[in-house]
Amino acid sequence: METIEHIFFACPQGQNVWARLGIALWPLEWRFPWLIGTNLALPPSVQLDVVLLTLWHIWKARYTAIFGHHTMTVSGVLHRIISDMDSWSCRYKKLITDWTRVARLLRHL
């Protein structure tokens, strides 16, 4: 059944995105995005933004798979996250060093 928990936790596509990011997501943890990825070397100043962006792109990939009949690869999802980070970098002028470091890290996954 297509539920929010399935999309963010149980769906193999979502699981693969989280695994590629090095995040072990627990059931219902997606409801508390500020707790996701705290074990990573993400700067706290941008961690929540990166996690929310990841949730958004997992959602969009699932939507595209169901209604657009097109399955995105994990690399495709990560590419879209990086693209958004590049587009939004001007909003992170005070945090540009952290923001750029995270984008660079994602590019090498």
N, C-alpha and C positions, 0 to 999 in steps of 0.2 A: 504494500500500500504506500502511496506517495504522501509521506508526512514530512514535516520539517525535520524531525529527528532522523528520518531516513536520508533526506538530502544532505544534511550536515554531518551525520555520524555513521549511518549504516551503509550508505551507497558506496560501492567500490570506487567510483570516480572521486567522490569527496575524500574517501579514506586515502586514496593515492596522492591527492593534492596535499593533505595534511602530512602524510608520511614523507613526501619529497621535501617538505619544509622542516621535517624533523620534529613534528608535533604529534604526540600521542593524545588523541582526543578521547575523553571519557564520556559515557552516556550523560546527556543533559548538560554537559559542560558548555556547549554552544550557546546556552541561555545566559551564560556569564562570560562574555567575550573578554573581559578584563583579566580573566584567569587563564586564558588560552595563550600558550607560548611563553609563559613566564620562565620556563626552563631554558629558553634560547638566549643567544647573545644579542638580542634586539635591544637597542637603547630604549629605556622606559618612556622617553619622550615621544616616541613614535610607535611603540608596540601595539597599542590599541587600534590606532589607525590602520596599521598593516593587517591586523587580524580582521577588522571590520571589512576592509577591502577584499580580503581573501574570502570571507563569508559571502560577500556580494557577488564575487565572480564564480564561486561554486554554485550559488543560486542561479545565476544567469546561464551557466553551462548546463545545469539540469533542465532549466526552462527551454533552452535551445534543443536539447535532446528530445524532450517530450513533444514540444509544439513545432519545432523546426525540423525534426527528424535528422539532426546532425549532431554527432557525438564529438565533443571537443577532447583533445588529448590533454594530459596533465601539463605538458609543455605549453600547449595553447592557453590554458588557464593562467599559468604563471606568466606567460608573455603579456596577457591582458592586464594582469596585476602590475607588472613593471611599466607597461605603457601608461596606465593611469597614474602611477607614481611619478613618472616623468612629466605628465601633463599637469600634475598638481604641485610640482616642486616649487613653483613660485609662491605658493601659499605657506611654505615652510621656510621662509627666509631665515628666521632665527634658529631653526633646527636643520638647516640644509646639510650640515655635516653628517648628522645622524640619518637623515632621510636618504642621502646619497649612498651612505654606507650600506643601508638595508637594500636599496635597489641593486647595488653592486653584488651583494651577497646572493640575491635572488637570481641574478643573471648567471651565476655560476652553478646553479643547482641542476 
